[in-house]
Amino acid sequence: MRRDAGESDRNSCSFSTIQQKGFVLNIDIISDVVCPWCYIGKRQIEAALALYAEQNPDAEPPSVTWRPFQLNPQLPAEGMSRQDYVVQKFGAARAKDVYARVSAVGVEYGIAFAFERIVRQPNSVAAHSLITLAGNTGSPAGLQGRVKEAFLRAYFLDGADLTNAQNLVAIAIAAGLDRTKAEQCLADPESRKMVEQEDQRARAIGVEGVPFFIFNGKVAVSGAQGPKALLDAMHQAETAAA
């Protein structure tokens, strides 16, 4: 689904952007680290950005910001058994079909999902707080994307327990985040509160599923719809800004 996000962006809860001299396309991506389609969506936006660079070799690279969303905000901090979660959400029989479909699409984008390795279904707020930290002003370019990738890979390929604080810190620092800052972030209740507030803002502008892409606060694409759909949305956002 693609829609004009302009009406929602007039609300106080919008992810609107300010264009400065020298046009830069701003892309907000709302997603969850425990969402397999969000991992696929990450590969799709990467492919779309590569196409954009080919078509616009003299343009400034788009600015990408990863925004949090919780598929399971009701989960406690300690999470729950993955097996119990899957049975409750899909039913034991349907889970195989769900996994088969997403795994097949994942292969197309070089993602070898290893769902059988996942033991714990986490509450994802802690991981989101570290991803948000990596995107703070002053952070190295590309750090947030690397931290986001690290968590997706750790969860879906390695089956890492994202309820374990030591695991969270290890994953984040391996991607380039400072250890002290990461540990302070996890210990700070305000970091969790900020993630929860962003999650609520996303829902307030109509986000019901992820991944959800917003281009210059004007054009939105819901779901992992492929590089072409995302590239088209980039062009539409540019036209709206002209």
WOFENCOR-V520427 format. One record per residue. N is the residue number from 0. RES is the residue in three letters. OMEGA is omega as a letter, one per 30 degrees, with the letter a starting at -180 (NA if undefined). BURIAL is # if it has 16 or more other C-alpha atoms within 10 Angstrom, else .. D_CENTER is the distance of its C-alpha to the mean C-alpha in whole Angstrom. Layout:
# WOFENCOR-V520427
N:RES:OMEGA:BURIAL:D_CENTER
N:RES:OMEGA:BURIAL:D_CENTER
This chain:
# WOFENCOR-V520427
0:MET:l:.:18
1:ARG:l:#:18
2:ARG:l:.:19
3:ASP:a:#:20
4:ALA:a:#:18
5:GLY:a:.:21
6:GLU:l:.:23
7:SER:a:#:20
8:ASP:l:#:19
9:ARG:l:.:23
10:ASN:a:.:22
11:SER:a:.:22
12:CYS:a:#:18
13:SER:l:#:17
14:PHE:a:#:14
15:SER:a:#:17
16:THR:l:.:18
17:ILE:l:.:22
18:GLN:l:.:23
19:GLN:l:.:25
20:LYS:a:.:28
21:GLY:a:.:27
22:PHE:l:.:24
23:VAL:l:#:20
24:LEU:a:#:18
25:ASN:a:#:15
26:ILE:l:#:12
27:ASP:a:#:9
28:ILE:a:#:6
29:ILE:a:#:5
30:SER:l:#:3
31:ASP:a:#:5
32:VAL:l:#:6
33:VAL:a:#:9
34:CYS:a:#:9
35:PRO:l:#:10
36:TRP:l:#:10
37:CYS:l:#:6
38:TYR:l:#:8
39:ILE:l:#:10
40:GLY:l:#:8
41:LYS:l:#:7
42:ARG:a:#:11
43:GLN:l:#:12
44:ILE:l:#:11
45:GLU:l:.:12
46:ALA:l:#:16
47:ALA:l:#:16
48:LEU:l:#:16
49:ALA:l:.:18
50:LEU:l:.:20
51:TYR:l:#:20
52:ALA:l:.:21
53:GLU:a:.:24
54:GLN:a:.:25
55:ASN:a:.:25
56:PRO:a:.:26
57:ASP:a:.:28
58:ALA:l:.:25
59:GLU:l:.:22
60:PRO:l:#:19
61:PRO:l:#:16
62:SER:a:.:14
63:VAL:l:#:11
64:THR:l:#:9
65:TRP:a:#:5
66:ARG:a:#:6
67:PRO:l:#:6
68:PHE:l:#:8
69:GLN:l:#:10
70:LEU:a:#:11
71:ASN:a:.:14
72:PRO:a:.:15
73:GLN:a:.:19
74:LEU:l:.:19
75:PRO:a:.:21
76:ALA:a:.:20
77:GLU:l:.:21
78:GLY:l:#:19
79:MET:l:#:22
80:SER:l:.:23
81:ARG:a:#:21
82:GLN:l:.:24
83:ASP:a:.:25
84:TYR:a:.:21
85:VAL:l:.:21
86:VAL:a:.:25
87:GLN:a:.:24
88:LYS:a:.:21
89:PHE:a:.:22
90:GLY:a:.:26
91:ALA:a:.:27
92:ALA:a:.:28
93:ARG:a:.:25
94:ALA:l:.:23
95:LYS:a:.:24
96:ASP:l:.:24
97:VAL:a:.:20
98:TYR:a:.:20
99:ALA:a:.:22
100:ARG:a:.:20
101:VAL:l:.:17
102:SER:l:#:18
103:ALA:l:.:20
104:VAL:l:.:18
105:GLY:l:#:16
106:VAL:l:.:19
107:GLU:a:.:19
108:TYR:l:#:16
109:GLY:l:.:18
110:ILE:l:#:16
111:ALA:a:.:18
112:PHE:l:#:17
113:ALA:a:.:19
114:PHE:a:#:19
115:GLU:l:.:22
116:ARG:a:.:21
117:ILE:a:#:19
118:VAL:a:#:21
119:ARG:l:#:20
120:GLN:a:#:17
121:PRO:l:#:15
122:ASN:a:#:15
123:SER:a:#:11
124:VAL:a:#:12
125:ALA:l:#:14
126:ALA:l:#:11
127:HIS:a:#:9
128:SER:l:#:12
129:LEU:l:#:12
130:ILE:l:#:9
131:THR:l:#:10
132:LEU:a:#:14
133:ALA:l:#:13
134:GLY:a:#:12
135:ASN:l:.:15
136:THR:a:.:18
137:GLY:l:.:20
138:SER:l:.:18
139:PRO:l:.:18
140:ALA:l:.:17
141:GLY:a:.:14
142:LEU:a:#:14
143:GLN:l:#:10
144:GLY:l:#:9
145:ARG:l:#:12
146:VAL:l:#:11
147:LYS:l:#:7
148:GLU:a:#:9
149:ALA:l:#:12
150:PHE:l:#:10
151:LEU:a:#:9
152:ARG:a:#:12
153:ALA:a:#:14
154:TYR:a:#:13
155:PHE:a:#:14
156:LEU:a:#:16
157:ASP:a:#:18
158:GLY:a:#:18
159:ALA:l:#:17
160:ASP:a:#:18
161:LEU:l:#:15
162:THR:a:#:18
163:ASN:a:.:20
164:ALA:l:#:20
165:GLN:l:.:22
166:ASN:a:.:19
167:LEU:a:#:16
168:VAL:a:#:18
169:ALA:l:.:19
170:ILE:a:#:16
171:ALA:a:#:15
172:ILE:l:#:19
173:ALA:l:.:19
174:ALA:l:#:16
175:GLY:l:#:18
176:LEU:l:#:17
177:ASP:a:.:21
178:ARG:a:.:22
179:THR:l:.:24
180:LYS:l:.:21
181:ALA:a:#:19
182:GLU:l:#:21
183:GLN:a:.:22
184:CYS:a:#:19
185:LEU:a:#:19
186:ALA:a:.:22
187:ASP:l:.:22
188:PRO:a:.:21
189:GLU:l:.:20
190:SER:l:#:17
191:ARG:a:#:16
192:LYS:a:.:18
193:MET:l:#:16
194:VAL:a:#:12
195:GLU:l:#:14
196:GLN:l:.:16
197:GLU:l:#:12
198:ASP:a:#:12
199:GLN:l:#:15
200:ARG:l:#:15
201:ALA:l:#:12
202:ARG:a:.:15
203:ALA:l:.:17
204:ILE:l:#:17
205:GLY:l:.:16
206:VAL:l:#:13
207:GLU:l:.:14
208:GLY:a:#:11
209:VAL:g:#:8
210:PRO:l:#:7
211:PHE:a:#:8
212:PHE:l:#:9
213:ILE:a:#:12
214:PHE:a:#:14
215:ASN:l:#:17
216:GLY:a:#:17
217:LYS:a:#:19
218:VAL:a:#:17
219:ALA:l:#:15
220:VAL:l:#:13
221:SER:l:#:12
222:GLY:l:#:11
223:ALA:a:#:11
224:GLN:l:#:15
225:GLY:a:.:15
226:PRO:a:#:16
227:LYS:l:.:19
228:ALA:l:#:17
229:LEU:l:#:15
230:LEU:l:#:18
231:ASP:l:.:20
232:ALA:l:#:18
233:MET:a:#:18
234:HIS:l:.:22
235:GLN:l:#:22
236:ALA:l:#:20
237:GLU:l:#:23
238:THR:a:.:25
239:ALA:a:.:25
240:ALA:a:.:25
241:ALA:NA:.:28
